[in-house]
Amino acid sequence: MFCRELNRGKCRTYLLACERTRHAVLIDPLKENTSRYIAVAVYHGFRLDYLIDSHTHADHRSGTFDLADLTDAKVVMEHHAPAPHVAVHVTHGDVLEVGDLRLKVLYTPGHTPDGISRQPQEQRNRRGLPDGSAQHYGCGNFDRARLREREQS
């Protein structure tokens, strides 16, 4: 599994991809960085299948809809999300497949009622973290300390 944090700041964007099939998902993209996200995906040879907003963003403008127009990727949000033009509404327990990568959706309302987290795992060799060690918290941030701890064990 390829995992890269694409912008630093209070809201982070992640690119997750299946390295075998080159299919990818972008999580919480910022509108002002859309061209950068496309450039990174192209550089690595990835095709964007999904664009996930982990919740309704009031603190910045989401880039999901611009990126969907440019890439044909599907916008994904929790089924309570009031946003228009969402192609895939998900709920707790749903699974998004991106090549060999599976992302289990966890309903995690917090500062918005439509918050979701993703629990990644790979189908092919099960190298993912099915125990939740790599869940996203807050506005899409990994709990990096737990992830590093799990990778070292």
C-alpha positions in Angstrom: 0.0 0.0 0.0 1.3 3.4 -1.0 0.4 6.2 1.6 1.6 9.8 1.3 0.6 12.9 3.1 0.3 15.6 0.5 0.0 18.8 2.5 0.9 19.8 5.9 -1.3 22.0 8.1 -4.3 21.8 10.2 -6.2 19.7 7.6 -4.2 17.1 5.8 -4.7 15.3 2.5 -3.7 11.7 2.0 -3.1 9.7 -1.2 -3.6 6.0 -0.7 -3.0 3.6 -3.6 -2.6 0.0 -4.6 0.9 -0.3 -5.9 0.1 -3.4 -8.0 -2.9 -2.0 -9.9 -1.9 1.8 -9.6 -5.5 2.7 -8.5 -5.7 5.4 -5.9 -7.9 7.4 -3.5 -7.4 10.9 -2.4 -8.7 11.9 1.1 -9.7 15.4 2.1 -8.2 17.4 -0.8 -8.0 21.2 -0.5 -9.3 23.2 -3.4 -6.2 25.4 -3.7 -4.0 22.3 -4.2 -5.9 20.4 -6.9 -3.2 20.8 -9.6 -0.6 19.5 -7.1 -2.6 16.4 -6.3 -3.0 15.6 -10.0 0.7 16.1 -10.6 1.6 13.7 -7.7 -0.8 11.0 -8.9 0.5 11.3 -12.5 4.2 11.3 -11.3 3.6 8.0 -9.5 1.4 6.5 -12.3 -1.7 6.4 -10.2 -5.3 6.6 -11.4 -7.7 8.3 -9.0 -10.8 6.2 -8.5 -12.3 8.0 -5.4 -12.1 11.4 -3.8 -13.2 11.2 -0.1 -14.3 14.1 2.1 -14.1 12.7 5.6 -16.8 15.3 6.7 -18.4 18.5 5.6 -15.6 21.1 5.6 -16.5 24.5 7.0 -12.9 25.5 7.7 -11.7 25.3 4.0 -12.9 24.7 0.5 -12.9 21.1 -0.6 -11.2 20.2 -3.9 -13.2 17.0 -4.4 -15.7 18.5 -6.9 -13.0 20.2 -9.1 -10.9 17.0 -9.0 -13.9 14.9 -10.0 -14.4 17.1 -13.1 -10.8 16.8 -14.0 -10.2 13.1 -13.3 -13.6 11.2 -13.5 -13.0 10.0 -9.9 -16.1 9.5 -7.8 -16.8 11.8 -4.8 -17.4 9.8 -1.6 -19.1 11.2 1.5 -21.1 9.8 4.4 -24.8 9.5 3.7 -25.8 12.3 6.1 -23.6 14.8 4.1 -25.6 17.7 2.7 -23.2 18.2 -0.2 -24.5 18.1 -3.7 -22.9 16.0 -6.5 -21.7 13.2 -4.3 -21.5 10.0 -6.4 -21.1 7.5 -3.6 -22.8 7.8 -0.2 -21.3 5.5 2.4 -22.3 4.3 5.8 -20.7 2.4 8.7 -19.3 -0.9 7.5 -19.2 -0.2 3.8 -16.0 -1.1 1.9 -14.4 0.8 -0.9 -12.2 -1.3 -3.1 -9.2 0.4 -4.8 -7.2 -2.3 -6.6 -6.1 -4.7 -3.9 -6.7 -2.1 -1.2 -9.9 -2.2 0.8 -11.0 0.8 2.9 -13.6 -0.1 5.5 -15.8 2.9 6.4 -16.3 3.7 10.0 -19.0 6.2 11.0 -17.2 8.6 13.4 -19.3 11.8 13.9 -17.4 14.4 15.8 -17.4 18.1 15.1 -19.8 17.3 12.2 -22.6 14.7 12.0 -21.3 13.2 8.8 -17.8 12.3 9.9 -16.2 9.1 8.6 -12.9 7.3 9.1 -11.3 4.7 6.9 -9.6 1.5 8.0 -7.2 0.4 5.3 -6.3 -3.2 4.6 -5.0 -5.0 1.5 -6.9 -7.9 0.1 -4.0 -9.6 -1.7 -1.6 -10.1 1.2 -3.5 -8.7 4.2 -0.7 -6.4 5.1 -3.2 -3.8 6.0 -4.0 -2.8 9.6 -7.4 -4.4 10.3 -7.2 -3.6 14.0 -7.7 0.1 13.4 -4.1 1.2 14.0 -4.2 3.3 10.9 -7.6 4.9 11.3 -7.9 8.5 10.4 -8.9 10.9 13.1 -10.2 14.5 13.1 -10.0 16.0 9.7 -8.4 13.0 8.1 -5.2 12.8 10.1 -3.5 9.5 10.7 -2.6 8.6 14.3 1.0 8.5 13.1 2.5 7.4 16.5 0.3 4.3 16.5 1.0 3.6 12.8 4.8 3.8 13.4 4.5 1.6 16.5 2.5 -1.0 14.6 5.0 -1.0 11.6 7.9 -1.6 14.0 6.3 -4.6 15.7 
